[in-house]
Amino acid sequence: EVQLVESGGGLVQPGGSLRVSCAASGFTFSTDAMTWVRQAPGKGLEWVSTIRRDGGTNYADSVKGRFTISRDNAKNTLYVQMNSLKPEDTAVYYCVHQGYDYWGQGTQVTVSS
């Protein structure tokens, strides 16, 4: 059974940093691309970033230069390091398996003073 479990969300002030993690199980993590998707209050889903099996990465323009996606294949864990956070980064962040077939339950990130 595929499981994706996010953790690390919370409340942070504008300009602050946060690292969100996603523990994966039930599939061969190291061979699959992984993605972060977010959903802001009252808005649709927004693709944030993807990391491929070879470690190559892509970012949405809205987070480029501020967010860093990474993976630890030994720990079957996906990360996103979020720096210089803005109020508009407030959202539920989801960890998503390639093909968008499996999603985590999401973790809330709130950027507010």
C-alpha positions as CSV (number, residue, x, y, z in Angstrom):
1,E,0.0,0.0,0.0
2,V,1.4,3.4,-1.0
3,Q,1.5,5.9,1.8
4,L,2.7,9.5,1.7
5,V,2.8,11.3,5.0
6,E,3.7,15.0,5.2
7,S,5.0,16.7,8.3
8,G,6.6,20.0,9.3
9,G,3.9,22.5,8.5
10,G,3.0,25.3,10.8
11,L,2.8,29.1,11.4
12,V,5.8,31.2,10.3
13,Q,6.3,35.0,10.0
14,P,6.8,36.6,6.6
15,G,10.4,36.3,5.6
16,G,10.8,33.2,7.7
17,S,11.7,29.6,6.7
18,L,10.2,26.2,7.1
19,R,11.0,22.7,5.9
20,V,8.2,20.3,5.1
21,S,8.9,16.6,4.8
22,C,7.1,13.6,3.2
23,A,7.7,10.1,4.3
24,A,7.0,7.6,1.6
25,S,6.3,3.9,1.7
26,G,4.8,1.1,-0.4
27,F,6.8,1.7,-3.6
28,T,10.4,2.1,-4.8
29,F,10.9,5.7,-3.9
30,S,14.3,6.1,-5.5
31,T,13.1,5.3,-9.0
32,D,10.1,7.7,-9.1
33,A,9.6,11.4,-9.6
34,M,8.0,13.2,-6.8
35,T,6.1,16.5,-6.7
36,W,4.9,19.2,-4.3
37,V,1.5,20.7,-5.0
38,R,-0.3,23.3,-2.8
39,Q,-3.8,24.7,-2.4
40,A,-4.3,28.1,-1.0
41,P,-7.6,28.9,0.8
42,G,-10.4,29.3,-1.7
43,K,-8.2,28.5,-4.6
44,G,-7.4,25.6,-6.9
45,L,-4.4,23.3,-6.9
46,E,-1.0,24.8,-7.8
47,W,2.0,22.8,-8.9
48,V,5.0,23.9,-6.8
49,S,8.0,21.7,-7.7
50,T,9.1,18.3,-9.1
51,I,12.2,16.3,-8.5
52,R,13.1,13.5,-10.9
53,R,14.8,10.2,-10.2
54,D,18.0,11.7,-11.5
55,G,17.7,14.6,-9.0
56,G,16.8,17.1,-11.7
57,T,14.4,19.7,-10.4
58,N,11.8,22.1,-11.7
59,Y,10.0,25.0,-9.9
60,A,7.0,27.2,-10.4
61,D,8.0,30.8,-11.1
62,S,6.2,31.8,-7.9
63,V,8.7,29.9,-5.7
64,K,11.8,29.8,-7.9
65,G,14.8,31.1,-5.9
66,R,13.0,30.7,-2.6
67,F,12.1,27.0,-2.4
68,T,14.4,24.0,-2.7
69,I,13.0,20.5,-3.3
70,S,15.2,17.5,-2.4
71,R,15.0,13.8,-1.6
72,D,16.8,11.3,0.6
73,N,16.4,8.0,-1.1
74,A,18.0,6.1,1.9
75,K,15.2,7.5,4.1
76,N,12.5,7.4,1.5
77,T,11.8,11.0,2.3
78,L,11.0,14.0,0.1
79,Y,11.6,17.6,1.4
80,V,10.9,21.1,0.4
81,Q,12.9,23.9,2.1
82,M,10.9,27.1,2.0
83,N,12.8,30.4,2.5
84,S,11.7,34.0,2.3
85,L,8.2,33.0,2.9
86,K,5.3,35.3,1.9
87,P,1.7,35.5,3.0
88,E,0.7,34.2,-0.4
89,D,2.6,31.0,0.3
90,T,-0.1,30.1,2.8
91,A,-1.6,26.8,1.7
92,V,-2.0,23.1,2.3
93,Y,1.1,21.4,0.8
94,Y,0.7,18.0,-0.7
95,C,3.3,15.4,-1.5
96,V,2.4,13.7,-4.8
97,H,3.7,10.5,-6.5
98,Q,4.6,10.7,-10.2
99,G,1.5,10.4,-12.4
100,Y,-0.4,12.2,-9.6
101,D,-1.9,8.8,-8.7
102,Y,-1.1,9.0,-4.9
103,W,-1.3,12.0,-2.7
104,G,-0.5,12.6,1.0
105,Q,-3.0,14.1,3.4
106,G,-1.4,17.5,3.2
107,T,0.2,19.8,5.8
108,Q,-0.9,23.4,6.5
109,V,1.7,26.1,6.1
110,T,0.5,29.6,7.3
111,V,2.6,32.7,6.7
112,S,1.4,35.5,8.9
113,S,2.6,38.1,11.4
